[in-house]
Amino acid sequence: MNKLQHSIVHRLPQSYRWGVGNLPEPRLTDVLAAEDDLIGLNLLSHQGAQAWDIMQMLKEALAEIQLDCAVVEWEGEPCLFVARNDECTATCRLKNFGVGIAETFKDMPA
């Protein structure tokens, strides 16, 4: 069975950009969207070494369609970073592999 079918990713709430040492750094919230903006995806479904393995599989799935991305440690967890302009392409590709995309519910009454 495909391990990706049981994977769920969540979009990190901030925008990022490549910083020193090719590591992502958060963008200021009052800065307008820029061409070099990144989005980050982290796994909700796996942890530890298995999370790293799954993230590498996600990266390979995106590389197959020549989509630039990187898996780096962010706040102790592996995260996949892609250009904001490629977000729709990346999530569509991941959905085609059976990856669940968790979404935040906004303005929902309690």
N, C-alpha and C positions, 0 to 999 in steps of 0.2 A: 504494500500500500504506500502511496505517495505521502511522505511526511509533511509536505507543504499543505495538504488538504486539511490538516488539523492545526494549522498555524493561524494566528490572529495578530495583526499588526495595528498599531495605533499611531496616529500622526502626533508628533510632539507639538505643543501649543505655540512655540516661538518660531520665528524665522532665524536662519543662521547664515553665516558666510564662512569661507575658508579663512582661517587665521594663521598665526605663527605655527610653523611645523606641520602644515597641512592638517590642522585640527579644526573642527568647526567651533565657531564662537557665536553666541547669541547676538542678533542685531538689536539695536535700540528700537523700542516700540514706536517712537515718534518719527522714525526715518521712513521715507516713502520706499515702496518696493523697488528693488534694484535688479538689474540683469543677473547679478551674481548671487542672488538669494538662493538658499538651500532650504529644503524641508527634511525633517528627520522622521524616521519610522522606527518604532521599537516594538518588540514582541511582547504580547500579553500572555501568550500561550506556553512559552517555554522559558526555562531559566538555565543558568550555568553553561557548561560546555555544550549542551544540546542547543541552547540559544545561538551560540556562535556558529555551530554547524548549520542550523537553519538559515541564519543570516547570510552565510556564504552561498547557500543554495539560492536564496533570493537574489543575491548579487549576480550569480551566474545566469539566472533566468533573465535578468535585465541586460546582461552583457550579450546574450544571444541576439538581442534586437539592437545592439550597439548603443545602449543607453548608459551614459557615464554615471557611476555611483561609487560609493565607498562605504565599507563597514568599519566603523571605529568605535572605541569605547566612549560612552557618554554617560556620566553619572553612574559608573560601575556596571553598565549594561551595554551589550553590543547594539548599535543603532545603524541603520542604513540611511545614508544621506544622498539625496538626488537634487538636481536643480529644480527650483520651483516651476520653471517652464516645462519640465518633464513630469510633473506630478501626475497629471491625468494619464499619460502613457504608462508610467510606472504602475499605478494602481490598477489600471486595466489589465496589464500583463500579469500582475500578481493574482488578480481575481480569476484570470483564465487558468491559473495553476491551482485554483481552489483555496487560495489564501483569503481569509476573512479580513475585512477592513472595518475596524471599530470606529464609530463616529461619536462625537460629543453631541449631546442634545442641548441645544441652546433655547433659552426662553420657554422652558417647559414648566408649567405649574407643578408644585410639589404635591 
